[in-house]
Amino acid sequence: MSLIIHYIKGFGYALKGVKHALMTDRSFRFQTLFIGPLVLIVAYVFWPLSEIEILFLGLGWILGVITEIQNTSMEAALDHLHPGIHEEIGHSKDMASGSVLLSGVFLMFVIIVIALT
């Protein structure tokens, strides 16, 4: 039974992290509260969509949300551990931002493919 309690607590911590990101990070709010509804609008405009198209739209959106929260958490940790300017830390933060950009490119690619088919 303690294993179940362990997982329930872990789920609570995860929800706490998402809530914190929504309350404190503008980029995460943008990904969830602007891009999410935009994806729903795209789905509505091009309805009916196949199951695969719906899957890829959802995957493209959630990939952006995931990469944004990882980018934010990594930047916060690096800023806390090394508050000064450091070239290698700057590169790490840039690469994390690049992952957010690439997830957005993926979502745009999915939308373009759906629009053209």
C-alpha distances in whole Angstrom, upper triangle without the diagonal:
4,5,5,7,9,10,11,13,14,16,17,19,20,22,23,25,26,27,29,31,32,33,35,36,39,39,35,36,39,37,35,37,40,40,37,39,42,40,40,44,44,42,44,48,47,45,45,43,41,38,38,40,38,35,37,38,34,34,37,35,32,33,35,33,30,33,34,31,31,35,34,31,33,37,35,34,37,39,37,37,41,43,46,47,47,48,45,42,45,44,41,41,43,41,38,41,42,39,39,42,42,39,41,44,41,41,45,45,43,45,48,48,46,50,52,51
4,5,5,6,9,10,10,12,14,15,16,18,20,21,23,24,26,27,29,30,31,33,34,37,37,33,35,38,36,33,36,39,39,36,39,41,40,40,43,44,42,44,48,47,46,46,43,42,39,39,41,38,35,37,38,34,33,36,35,31,32,34,31,29,32,32,29,29,32,32,29,31,34,32,30,34,36,34,34,38,39,43,44,44,45,42,39,42,42,38,38,41,39,36,38,40,37,37,41,40,37,40,43,41,40,44,45,43,44,48,47,46,49,52,51
4,5,5,6,9,10,11,12,14,15,17,19,20,21,23,24,26,27,29,30,32,32,35,35,31,33,36,33,31,34,37,36,34,37,39,37,37,41,41,40,42,45,45,43,43,41,39,35,36,37,35,32,34,35,31,30,33,32,28,29,31,29,26,29,30,27,26,30,30,27,28,32,30,29,32,34,32,33,36,38,41,43,42,43,40,37,40,39,36,36,38,36,33,36,37,34,34,38,37,34,37,40,37,37,41,41,39,41,45,44,43,46,49,48
4,5,5,6,9,10,11,12,14,15,17,18,20,21,23,24,26,27,29,30,31,34,33,30,31,34,32,29,32,35,34,32,34,37,35,35,38,39,37,39,43,42,41,40,38,37,33,34,35,33,30,32,33,29,28,31,30,26,28,30,27,25,28,29,26,26,30,29,27,29,32,31,29,33,35,33,34,37,39,42,43,43,44,41,38,40,40,36,36,38,37,33,35,37,34,33,37,36,33,36,39,36,36,39,40,38,40,43,42,41,44,47,46
4,5,5,6,9,10,10,12,14,15,16,18,20,21,22,24,26,27,28,30,33,33,29,30,33,31,29,31,35,34,32,34,37,35,35,39,40,38,40,43,43,42,42,40,39,35,36,37,34,32,34,34,30,30,32,31,27,29,30,27,25,28,29,25,26,29,28,26,28,31,29,28,31,33,31,32,35,37,40,42,41,43,40,37,39,39,36,35,38,36,33,35,37,34,33,37,37,34,36,39,37,36,40,41,39,41,44,44,43,46,48,47
4,6,5,6,9,10,11,12,14,15,17,19,20,21,23,25,26,27,28,31,31,27,29,32,30,28,30,34,33,31,34,36,35,35,39,39,38,40,43,43,42,42,39,38,35,35,36,34,31,32,33,29,28,31,29,26,27,28,25,23,26,27,23,23,26,26,23,25,28,26,25,28,30,28,29,32,34,37,39,38,39,37,34,36,36,32,32,35,33,30,32,34,31,31,35,34,32,34,37,35,35,38,39,38,39,43,42,42,45,47,46
4,5,5,6,9,10,10,12,14,15,17,18,20,21,23,24,26,26,29,29,25,26,29,27,25,28,31,30,28,30,33,31,31,35,36,34,36,39,39,38,38,36,35,31,31,33,30,27,29,29,26,25,27,26,22,23,25,23,20,23,24,21,21,25,24,22,24,27,25,24,28,30,28,29,32,34,37,38,38,39,36,33,35,35,31,31,33,31,28,30,32,29,28,32,32,29,31,34,32,31,35,36,34,36,39,39,38,41,43,43
4,5,5,6,9,10,11,12,14,15,17,18,20,21,23,24,25,28,28,24,25,28,26,24,26,30,29,27,29,32,31,30,34,35,34,35,39,39,37,38,36,35,31,32,33,30,28,29,29,26,25,28,26,22,24,26,23,21,24,24,21,22,25,24,22,25,27,26,25,29,30,29,30,33,34,38,39,39,40,37,34,36,36,33,32,34,33,29,31,33,30,29,33,33,30,32,35,33,32,36,37,35,36,40,39,38,41,44,43
4,5,5,6,9,10,10,12,14,15,16,18,20,21,22,24,27,27,23,24,28,26,24,26,30,30,27,30,33,32,32,35,36,35,37,40,40,39,40,38,37,34,34,35,32,29,31,31,27,26,29,27,23,25,26,22,21,23,24,20,20,24,23,20,23,25,23,22,26,28,26,27,30,31,35,36,36,38,35,32,34,34,31,30,33,32,28,30,32,29,29,32,32,30,32,35,33,32,36,37,36,37,41,41,40,42,45,45
4,5,5,6,9,10,11,13,14,15,17,19,20,21,22,25,24,21,23,26,24,22,25,28,27,25,28,31,29,30,33,34,33,35,38,38,37,38,35,35,31,31,32,29,27,28,28,24,24,26,24,20,21,23,20,17,20,20,17,17,21,20,17,19,22,21,20,23,25,24,25,28,29,33,34,33,35,32,29,31,31,27,27,30,28,25,27,29,26,25,29,29,26,29,32,30,29,33,34,33,34,38,38,37,40,42,42
4,5,5,6,9,10,11,12,14,15,17,18,20,21,23,23,19,20,23,21,19,22,25,25,22,25,28,26,27,30,31,30,32,35,35,34,34,32,32,29,29,29,26,24,26,25,22,21,23,21,18,19,21,18,16,19,19,16,17,20,20,17,20,23,22,21,25,26,25,26,30,31,34,35,35,36,33,30,32,32,28,27,30,28,25,26,28,25,24,28,28,25,27,30,28,27,31,32,30,32,35,35,34,37,40,39
4,5,5,6,9,10,10,12,14,15,16,18,19,22,23,19,20,23,22,19,21,25,25,23,25,28,27,27,31,32,31,33,36,37,36,36,34,34,31,31,32,29,27,28,27,24,24,25,23,20,21,22,19,17,20,20,17,18,21,19,17,20,23,21,21,25,26,24,26,29,30,33,34,35,36,34,31,32,33,29,28,30,29,26,27,29,27,25,29,30,27,28,32,30,29,32,34,32,33,37,37,36,39,42,41
4,5,5,6,9,10,10,12,14,15,16,17,21,21,18,19,22,21,19,21,25,25,23,26,28,28,28,31,33,32,34,37,37,37,37,35,35,32,32,32,29,27,28,27,24,23,25,23,19,20,21,17,16,18,18,14,15,18,17,14,17,19,17,17,21,22,20,22,25,26,30,31,31,32,30,27,29,29,26,24,27,26,23,24,27,24,23,27,28,25,27,30,29,28,32,33,32,33,37,37,36,39,41,42
4,5,5,6,9,10,11,12,14,15,16,19,18,15,16,19,18,16,19,22,21,20,23,25,24,25,28,29,28,31,33,34,33,34,32,32,29,28,28,26,24,24,24,20,20,21,19,15,17,17,14,12,15,15,11,12,16,15,13,16,18,17,17,20,22,21,22,25,26,29,30,30,31,29,26,27,27,24,23,25,24,20,22,24,21,20,24,24,22,23,27,25,25,28,30,28,29,33,33,33,35,38,38
4,5,5,6,8,10,11,12,14,15,18,18,14,15,18,17,14,16,20,20,18,21,23,23,23,26,28,27,29,32,32,32,33,31,31,28,28,28,25,23,24,23,20,20,21,19,15,17,18,14,13,16,16,12,14,17,16,14,18,20,18,19,22,23,22,24,27,27,31,32,32,33,31,28,29,29,26,24,27,26,22,23,25,23,21,25,25,22,24,27,26,25,28,30,28,29,33,33,32,34,37,37
4,6,5,6,9,10,10,12,14,17,17,14,15,18,18,16,18,21,22,20,23,25,25,26,29,30,30,31,34,35,35,36,34,34,32,32,31,28,27,27,26,23,23,24,21,18,20,19,16,15,17,16,13,15,17,15,13,17,18,16,17,21,21,20,22,25,25,29,30,30,32,30,27,28,29,26,24,26,26,22,23,26,24,22,25,27,24,25,29,28,27,30,32,31,31,35,36,35,37,40,40
4,5,5,6,9,10,10,11,14,15,12,13,16,15,14,16,19,20,19,22,24,24,25,27,29,29,31,33,34,34,35,33,33,31,30,30,27,25,25,24,21,21,21,19,16,17,16,13,12,14,13,9,11,13,11,9,13,15,13,14,17,18,17,19,22,22,26,27,27,28,27,23,24,25,22,20,22,22,18,19,22,20,18,22,23,21,22,26,25,24,27,29,28,29,32,34,33,35,38,38
4,5,5,6,9,10,10,13,13,9,10,13,12,10,13,16,16,15,18,20,20,21,24,25,25,27,29,30,30,31,29,30,28,27,27,24,22,23,21,18,18,18,16,13,15,14,10,10,13,11,8,11,13,11,11,14,16,14,16,19,20,20,22,24,24,27,28,28,29,28,24,25,26,22,20,22,22,18,19,21,19,17,20,22,19,20,23,23,21,24,27,25,26,29,31,30,32,35,35
4,5,5,6,9,10,12,14,10,10,14,14,12,13,16,17,16,18,21,21,22,25,26,26,28,30,32,32,33,31,32,30,30,29,26,25,25,24,20,21,21,18,16,18,17,13,14,16,14,11,14,16,13,13,17,18,16,18,21,21,20,23,25,25,28,29,30,31,30,26,27,28,25,22,25,25,21,21,24,22,20,23,24,22,22,26,26,24,27,29,28,28,32,33,32,33,37,37
4,5,5,6,8,11,13,10,11,14,14,13,15,18,19,18,21,23,23,24,27,28,29,30,33,34,34,36,34,35,33,32,31,29,27,27,26,23,23,23,20,18,19,17,14,14,16,13,10,13,14,11,11,14,15,12,14,18,17,17,20,22,21,25,26,27,28,27,24,24,25,23,20,23,23,19,19,23,21,19,22,24,22,22,26,26,25,27,30,29,30,33,34,34,35,38,39
4,5,5,5,8,9,6,8,11,11,10,12,15,16,16,18,20,21,22,24,25,26,28,30,31,32,33,31,32,30,30,29,26,25,24,23,20,20,19,17,15,16,14,11,11,12,10,7,10,11,8,9,12,13,11,14,16,16,16,19,21,20,23,24,25,26,25,22,22,23,20,17,19,20,16,16,19,18,15,18,21,18,19,22,23,21,24,27,26,26,29,31,31,32,35,36
4,6,6,8,9,6,5,9,10,8,9,12,14,13,15,18,19,20,22,23,24,26,28,29,30,31,30,31,29,29,28,25,24,24,22,19,20,19,16,15,16,14,11,13,14,11,10,13,14,11,12,16,16,15,17,20,19,20,23,24,23,26,27,28,29,28,25,24,26,23,20,22,22,19,18,21,19,17,19,21,19,19,23,23,21,23,26,25,25,28,30,29,30,34,35
4,6,8,11,9,8,12,13,12,12,15,17,17,18,21,22,23,25,27,27,29,31,32,33,35,33,35,33,33,31,29,28,28,25,23,24,23,20,18,20,18,15,16,17,14,12,16,16,13,14,17,17,15,17,20,19,19,22,24,23,26,26,28,30,29,25,25,27,25,21,23,24,21,20,23,22,19,22,25,22,22,26,26,24,26,30,29,29,32,34,33,34,37,38
4,7,9,9,9,12,13,13,14,16,18,18,20,22,23,24,26,28,29,30,32,34,35,36,35,36,34,34,32,30,29,28,26,24,24,23,20,19,20,17,15,16,16,13,11,14,14,10,11,15,13,11,15,17,15,16,19,21,19,22,23,25,26,26,22,22,24,22,18,20,22,18,17,21,20,18,20,23,21,21,25,26,24,26,29,29,29,32,34,34,34,37,39
4,6,5,6,9,10,11,12,13,15,16,18,19,21,22,24,25,27,28,30,31,32,34,32,34,32,31,30,27,27,26,23,22,22,20,17,17,17,14,12,13,13,10,9,12,11,8,10,13,11,11,14,16,15,16,19,20,19,21,21,23,24,24,20,19,21,19,16,17,19,15,14,17,17,14,17,19,18,18,21,22,21,23,26,26,26,28,31,30,31,34,36
4,6,5,6,9,10,10,11,13,14,16,17,19,21,22,23,25,26,27,29,30,33,31,33,31,31,28,27,26,25,22,21,21,19,17,17,17,14,12,14,14,10,11,14,12,10,13,15,14,14,17,18,17,19,22,22,21,23,23,24,25,25,22,20,22,20,17,18,19,16,14,17,17,14,16,19,17,16,20,21,20,21,24,24,24,26,29,29,29,32,34
4,5,5,6,9,10,10,11,13,15,15,17,19,20,21,23,25,26,27,28,31,29,30,29,28,26,24,24,22,20,19,18,16,14,14,14,10,9,12,11,7,9,12,10,8,12,14,13,13,17,18,17,19,22,22,21,23,22,23,23,23,20,18,19,18,15,15,16,13,11,14,14,10,12,15,14,13,16,18,16,17,21,21,21,23,26,26,26,29,31
4,5,5,6,8,10,10,11,14,15,15,18,19,20,22,24,25,26,27,29,27,28,27,26,24,22,21,20,18,16,16,15,12,11,12,9,7,9,9,6,6,10,10,8,11,13,13,13,16,18,18,19,22,23,22,24,24,25,25,24,21,20,21,19,16,17,17,14,12,15,14,11,13,15,13,13,17,17,16,18,21,21,21,23,25,25,26,29,31
4,5,5,5,7,9,10,12,13,15,16,18,19,21,22,24,25,26,28,27,28,27,27,25,22,22,21,19,17,18,16,13,13,14,11,9,12,13,10,10,14,13,11,14,17,16,16,19,21,21,22,25,26,25,27,27,28,28,28,25,23,24,22,19,20,21,17,16,18,17,14,16,18,16,15,19,19,17,19,22,22,21,24,26,25,26,29,31
4,6,5,5,7,9,10,11,13,15,16,17,19,20,21,23,24,27,25,27,26,25,23,21,21,20,17,16,17,15,11,13,14,10,9,13,13,10,11,15,14,13,16,18,17,18,21,22,22,24,26,27,26,28,27,28,28,28,25,23,24,22,19,19,20,17,15,17,16,12,13,16,14,12,16,17,15,16,19,19,18,21,23,23,23,26,28
4,6,6,5,7,10,10,11,13,15,15,17,19,20,21,22,24,22,24,23,22,20,18,18,16,14,13,13,11,8,9,10,7,6,9,10,8,9,13,12,12,15,17,17,18,21,22,22,24,26,27,26,28,27,28,28,27,24,23,23,21,18,18,18,15,13,15,14,10,12,14,11,10,13,14,12,13,17,16,16,19,21,20,21,24,26
4,6,6,5,8,10,10,12,14,15,16,18,20,21,22,23,22,23,22,22,20,17,17,17,14,12,13,12,8,9,11,9,6,10,12,10,10,14,14,14,16,19,19,19,22,24,24,25,28,29,28,31,30,31,31,30,27,26,26,24,21,21,21,18,17,18,16,13,15,17,14,13,16,16,14,16,19,18,17,20,22,21,22,26,27
4,6,6,7,9,11,11,13,15,16,17,19,21,21,23,22,24,23,23,21,19,19,19,15,14,16,15,11,12,14,12,10,14,15,13,14,17,17,16,19,21,21,21,24,26,26,27,30,31,30,32,32,33,33,32,29,28,28,27,24,24,24,21,19,21,20,16,17,19,16,15,18,19,16,17,20,19,18,21,23,22,23,26,27
4,6,6,6,9,10,11,12,14,15,17,19,20,22,21,24,23,23,20,18,19,18,14,14,16,14,11,13,15,12,11,15,16,13,15,18,18,17,20,23,22,23,26,27,27,29,31,32,31,33,32,33,33,32,29,28,28,27,24,23,23,21,18,20,19,15,16,18,15,13,16,17,14,14,18,17,16,18,21,20,20,23,25
4,6,5,6,9,10,10,12,14,15,16,18,20,19,21,20,19,17,15,16,14,11,11,12,10,7,10,11,9,9,13,14,12,14,17,17,17,20,22,22,23,26,27,27,29,31,32,31,33,32,32,32,31,29,27,27,25,22,22,22,19,17,18,16,13,13,15,12,10,13,13,10,11,14,14,12,15,18,17,17,20,22
4,5,5,7,9,10,11,13,14,16,16,18,17,19,18,18,15,13,14,13,10,9,11,10,6,8,11,10,9,13,14,13,15,18,18,18,21,23,23,24,27,28,29,30,32,33,33,35,34,35,34,33,31,29,29,27,24,24,24,21,19,20,18,15,16,17,14,12,15,14,11,13,16,14,13,17,18,17,18,21,22
4,5,5,6,9,10,10,12,14,15,17,16,19,19,19,16,14,16,15,12,11,14,13,10,12,15,13,13,16,18,17,18,21,22,21,24,26,26,27,30,31,31,33,36,36,36,38,37,38,37,36,34,32,32,30,28,27,27,24,22,23,21,18,19,20,17,15,17,17,13,14,17,16,14,17,19,17,17,21,22
4,5,5,6,9,10,10,12,14,16,16,18,18,18,15,13,15,14,11,11,14,12,10,13,15,13,13,17,18,17,19,22,22,22,25,27,27,28,30,32,32,34,36,37,36,38,36,37,36,35,33,31,31,30,27,26,26,24,21,22,20,17,17,18,15,13,15,15,11,11,15,13,11,14,16,14,14,18,19
4,5,5,6,9,10,11,12,14,12,15,15,15,11,10,12,11,7,8,11,9,7,10,13,12,12,16,17,17,19,21,21,22,25,26,27,28,31,32,32,34,36,37,37,38,37,37,36,35,33,32,31,29,27,26,25,23,21,21,19,16,17,17,14,12,14,13,9,10,13,10,9,12,14,12,12,16,17
4,5,5,6,9,10,10,12,12,14,14,15,12,10,12,12,9,9,13,12,10,13,15,15,15,18,20,19,21,24,24,25,27,29,30,31,33,34,35,37,39,40,39,41,40,41,40,39,36,35,34,33,30,30,29,26,25,25,23,20,20,20,17,16,18,16,13,14,16,13,11,15,16,13,14,18,18
4,5,5,6,9,10,12,12,16,16,17,14,12,15,15,11,12,16,14,13,16,18,17,17,21,22,21,23,26,26,27,29,31,31,32,35,36,37,39,41,42,41,42,41,42,41,40,38,36,36,34,32,31,30,28,26,26,24,21,21,22,19,16,18,17,14,14,16,14,11,14,16,13,13,16,17
4,5,5,6,8,11,10,13,15,15,11,10,13,12,9,11,14,12,12,15,17,16,17,20,21,21,23,26,26,27,29,31,31,33,35,36,37,39,41,42,41,42,41,41,40,39,37,35,34,33,31,30,29,27,25,24,23,20,20,20,17,15,16,15,11,11,13,11,8,10,12,9,9,13,14
4,6,5,6,8,7,10,11,12,9,7,11,11,8,10,13,13,12,15,17,17,18,21,22,22,24,26,27,28,30,32,33,34,36,38,38,40,42,43,43,44,43,43,42,41,39,37,36,35,33,32,31,29,27,26,24,22,22,21,18,17,18,16,13,13,14,11,9,12,13,9,10,14,13
4,6,5,8,9,12,14,15,12,11,14,15,12,13,17,16,15,18,20,20,21,24,25,25,27,29,30,31,33,35,35,37,39,40,41,43,45,46,45,47,46,46,45,44,42,40,39,38,36,35,34,32,30,29,28,25,25,25,22,20,21,20,16,16,18,15,12,15,15,12,12,15,15
4,6,9,10,13,16,16,13,13,16,16,13,15,18,17,17,20,22,21,22,25,26,26,28,31,31,32,34,36,36,38,40,41,42,44,46,47,46,47,46,46,45,44,42,40,39,38,36,35,34,32,30,29,28,25,25,24,22,20,20,19,16,15,17,14,11,13,14,11,9,13,13
4,6,7,10,13,13,10,10,14,14,12,14,17,16,16,19,21,21,23,25,26,27,29,31,31,32,35,36,37,39,41,42,43,45,46,47,47,48,47,47,45,44,42,41,39,38,36,35,34,32,30,29,28,25,24,24,21,19,19,18,15,14,15,12,10,11,11,8,7,10,10
3,5,9,11,13,10,10,13,14,12,14,17,17,17,20,22,22,23,26,27,28,30,32,33,34,36,38,38,40,42,43,44,46,48,49,48,50,49,49,47,46,44,43,41,40,38,37,36,34,32,31,29,27,27,26,23,22,22,20,17,17,18,15,12,14,14,10,11,13,12
4,7,10,12,10,10,13,14,13,15,18,18,19,21,23,24,25,27,29,29,31,33,34,35,37,39,40,41,43,45,46,47,49,50,50,52,50,50,49,47,46,44,43,41,40,38,37,35,34,33,31,29,28,27,24,23,23,21,19,19,19,15,14,16,15,11,12,14,12
4,7,8,6,6,10,11,10,12,14,15,16,18,20,21,22,24,26,27,29,30,31,33,35,36,37,39,41,42,43,45,46,47,48,49,48,47,46,44,43,41,40,38,37,36,34,32,31,30,27,26,26,24,21,21,21,18,16,16,16,12,12,14,12,8,11,13,10
4,5,5,6,9,10,11,12,14,15,17,18,20,22,23,24,26,27,29,30,32,33,35,36,38,39,41,42,44,45,47,48,48,50,48,48,46,44,43,42,40,38,37,36,34,32,32,30,28,26,26,24,22,22,21,18,17,18,17,13,13,15,13,10,13,14,11
4,6,5,6,9,10,11,12,14,15,16,18,20,21,22,24,26,27,28,30,32,33,34,36,37,39,40,42,43,44,46,46,48,47,46,45,43,41,41,39,37,36,35,33,31,30,29,26,25,26,24,21,21,21,18,16,18,17,13,14,17,14,12,15,17,14
4,5,5,6,9,10,10,12,14,15,16,18,20,20,22,24,26,26,28,30,31,32,34,36,37,38,40,42,43,44,44,46,45,44,42,40,39,38,36,34,33,32,30,28,28,26,24,23,23,21,18,19,18,15,14,16,14,11,12,15,12,10,14,15,13
4,5,5,6,9,10,10,12,14,15,17,19,20,21,23,25,26,27,29,30,31,33,35,36,37,39,41,42,43,43,45,43,43,41,39,38,37,35,33,32,31,29,27,27,25,23,21,21,19,17,16,16,13,11,13,12,8,9,11,9,7,11,12,10
4,6,5,6,8,10,11,12,14,16,17,18,20,21,23,24,26,27,29,30,32,33,35,36,38,39,41,42,42,44,43,42,41,39,37,36,35,33,32,31,29,27,26,25,22,21,21,20,17,17,17,14,12,14,14,10,10,14,12,10,13,15,14
4,6,5,6,9,10,10,12,14,15,16,18,20,21,22,24,26,27,28,30,31,33,34,36,37,38,40,40,42,41,40,39,37,35,35,33,31,30,29,27,25,25,24,21,19,20,18,15,16,17,13,12,14,14,10,12,15,13,12,15,17,16
4,5,5,6,8,10,10,12,14,15,16,18,20,21,22,24,26,26,28,30,31,32,34,36,37,38,39,40,39,38,36,34,33,32,30,28,27,26,24,22,22,21,18,17,17,15,12,13,13,10,8,11,10,7,9,12,10,10,13,15,14
4,5,5,6,9,10,11,13,14,16,17,19,20,21,23,25,26,27,29,31,32,33,35,36,37,38,39,38,37,36,35,33,32,30,28,27,26,24,22,21,20,18,16,16,15,12,11,12,10,7,9,10,7,7,11,11,9,12,14,14
4,5,5,6,8,10,11,12,14,15,17,18,20,21,23,24,26,27,29,30,32,33,35,36,36,38,37,37,36,34,32,31,30,28,26,26,24,21,21,20,18,16,17,16,12,12,14,11,9,12,13,10,11,14,14,13,15,18,18
4,5,5,6,9,10,10,12,14,15,16,18,20,21,22,24,26,27,28,30,31,33,34,34,36,35,34,33,31,29,29,27,25,24,23,21,19,19,18,15,14,15,13,10,11,13,9,8,12,12,10,12,15,14,14,17,19,19
4,6,5,6,9,10,11,12,15,16,16,19,20,21,22,25,26,27,28,30,32,33,33,34,33,32,31,29,28,27,25,23,22,21,19,17,16,15,13,11,12,10,7,8,9,6,4,8,9,7,9,12,12,12,15,17,17
4,5,5,6,9,10,11,13,15,15,17,19,20,21,23,25,26,27,29,31,31,32,33,32,32,31,30,27,26,25,23,22,21,20,17,16,16,13,11,12,12,8,8,11,9,6,10,12,10,11,14,15,14,16,19,20
4,5,5,6,9,10,11,12,14,15,17,18,20,21,23,24,26,27,29,30,30,32,31,31,31,29,26,26,25,22,21,21,19,16,16,16,13,11,13,13,9,10,13,11,9,13,15,13,14,17,18,17,20,22,23
4,5,5,6,8,10,11,12,14,15,16,18,20,21,22,24,26,27,28,29,30,29,29,28,26,24,23,22,19,18,18,16,13,13,13,10,8,11,10,6,8,11,9,8,12,13,12,14,17,17,18,20,22,23
4,5,5,6,9,10,10,12,14,15,16,18,20,21,22,24,26,26,27,28,27,27,26,24,22,21,20,18,16,16,15,12,11,11,9,6,8,9,5,6,10,9,8,11,13,13,14,17,18,18,20,22,23
4,6,5,6,9,10,11,12,14,15,17,18,20,21,23,24,26,26,28,27,27,27,25,23,22,21,19,17,17,16,13,12,14,11,8,11,12,9,10,13,13,11,14,16,16,17,20,21,21,22,25,26
4,5,5,6,9,10,11,12,14,16,17,18,20,21,23,24,25,27,26,26,25,23,21,21,20,17,16,16,15,12,12,13,10,9,12,12,9,11,14,13,13,16,18,17,19,22,22,22,25,27,28
4,6,5,6,9,10,10,12,14,15,16,18,20,21,22,23,24,23,23,22,20,18,17,17,14,12,13,11,8,8,9,6,5,9,9,7,10,12,12,12,15,17,17,19,21,22,23,25,27,28
4,5,5,6,9,10,10,12,14,15,16,18,20,21,21,23,22,22,22,20,18,17,17,14,12,13,12,9,8,10,8,6,9,11,9,10,14,14,14,16,18,19,19,22,24,24,25,28,29
4,5,5,6,8,10,11,12,14,15,17,18,20,20,22,22,22,23,21,18,18,18,15,13,15,14,10,11,13,11,9,13,14,12,14,17,17,17,19,21,21,22,25,26,27,28,31,32
4,5,5,6,8,10,11,12,14,15,16,18,19,21,21,20,20,18,15,16,16,12,11,13,12,8,10,12,9,9,13,14,12,14,17,17,18,20,22,22,24,26,27,28,30,32,33
4,6,5,6,9,10,11,12,14,15,16,17,18,18,17,17,16,13,13,13,10,8,9,9,5,6,9,8,7,11,12,12,14,16,17,17,20,22,22,24,26,27,28,30,32,33
4,5,5,6,9,10,10,12,14,15,15,18,17,18,18,17,14,14,15,12,9,12,12,9,9,12,12,10,13,16,15,16,19,20,20,22,24,25,25,28,29,30,31,34,35
4,6,5,6,9,10,11,12,14,15,17,18,18,19,17,14,15,16,12,10,14,14,10,12,15,13,13,16,18,17,18,21,22,22,24,26,27,28,30,32,32,34,36,37
4,5,5,6,8,10,11,12,13,15,15,15,16,14,10,12,12,9,8,11,11,8,10,13,12,12,16,17,17,19,21,22,22,25,26,27,29,31,32,33,35,37,38
4,5,5,6,8,10,10,11,13,13,13,14,13,9,9,11,9,6,10,11,8,9,13,13,13,15,17,18,19,21,23,23,25,27,28,29,31,33,34,35,37,39
4,6,5,6,9,10,10,13,14,14,16,15,12,12,15,12,10,13,14,12,13,16,16,16,18,21,20,21,24,25,26,28,30,31,31,34,35,36,37,40,41
4,5,5,6,8,10,13,14,14,16,14,11,13,15,12,11,14,15,13,14,18,17,17,20,22,22,23,26,27,27,30,31,32,33,36,37,38,39,42,43
4,5,5,6,7,10,11,10,12,11,7,9,11,9,8,12,13,12,13,16,17,17,20,21,22,24,26,27,28,30,31,33,34,36,37,38,40,42,43
4,6,5,5,8,9,10,13,12,9,10,13,11,10,13,15,14,14,18,19,18,21,23,23,25,27,28,29,31,33,34,35,37,39,40,41,43,45
4,6,6,9,12,13,16,15,12,13,16,14,13,17,18,16,18,21,21,21,24,26,26,27,30,31,31,33,35,36,37,39,41,42,43,46,47
4,6,9,11,11,14,13,10,13,15,13,13,17,18,17,18,21,22,22,25,27,27,29,31,32,33,35,36,37,39,41,42,43,45,47,48
4,6,8,8,11,11,8,11,13,12,12,15,17,16,18,21,22,22,24,26,27,29,31,32,33,35,36,38,39,41,42,44,45,47,49
4,7,9,12,13,10,11,15,14,13,16,18,17,18,21,22,23,24,27,28,29,31,32,33,35,37,38,39,41,43,44,45,47,49
4,6,10,12,10,10,14,14,13,16,18,18,19,21,23,24,25,27,29,30,31,33,34,35,37,39,40,41,43,45,46,47,50
4,7,9,8,7,11,12,12,13,16,17,17,19,21,22,23,25,27,28,29,31,33,33,35,37,38,39,41,43,44,45,47
4,6,5,6,9,10,11,12,14,16,16,18,20,22,22,24,26,27,28,30,32,33,34,37,38,39,41,42,43,45,47
4,6,5,6,9,10,10,12,14,15,16,19,20,21,22,25,26,26,29,30,31,32,35,36,37,38,41,41,43,45
4,5,5,6,9,10,11,12,14,15,17,19,20,21,23,25,25,27,29,30,31,33,35,36,37,39,40,41,43
4,5,5,6,9,10,11,12,14,16,17,18,20,22,23,24,26,28,29,30,32,34,35,36,38,39,41,43
4,5,5,6,9,10,11,12,14,16,16,18,20,21,22,24,26,27,28,30,32,33,34,36,37,39,41
4,5,5,6,9,10,10,12,14,15,16,18,20,21,22,24,25,26,29,30,31,32,35,36,37,39
4,5,5,6,9,10,11,13,14,15,17,19,20,21,23,25,26,27,29,30,32,34,35,36,38
4,5,5,6,9,10,11,13,14,16,17,19,20,22,23,25,26,28,29,31,32,33,35,37
4,5,5,6,9,10,10,12,14,15,16,18,20,21,22,24,26,27,28,30,31,33,35
4,5,5,6,9,10,10,12,14,15,16,19,20,21,23,24,25,27,29,30,31,33
4,5,5,7,9,10,11,13,15,16,17,19,20,22,23,25,26,28,29,31,32
4,5,5,6,9,10,11,13,14,16,17,19,20,21,23,25,26,27,29,31
4,5,5,6,9,10,10,12,14,15,16,18,20,21,22,24,25,27,29
4,5,5,6,9,10,11,12,14,15,17,19,20,21,23,24,26,27
4,5,5,6,9,10,11,12,14,16,17,18,20,21,23,25,26
4,5,5,6,9,10,11,12,14,15,16,18,20,21,22,25
4,5,5,6,9,10,10,12,14,15,16,18,20,21,23
4,5,5,6,9,10,11,13,14,15,17,18,20,21
4,5,5,6,9,10,11,12,14,15,16,18,20
4,5,5,6,9,10,10,12,14,15,16,18
4,5,5,6,9,10,11,12,14,15,17
4,5,5,6,9,10,11,12,14,16
4,5,5,6,9,10,10,12,14
4,5,5,6,9,10,11,12
4,5,5,6,9,10,11
4,5,5,6,9,10
4,5,5,6,9
4,5,5,6
4,5,5
4,6
4
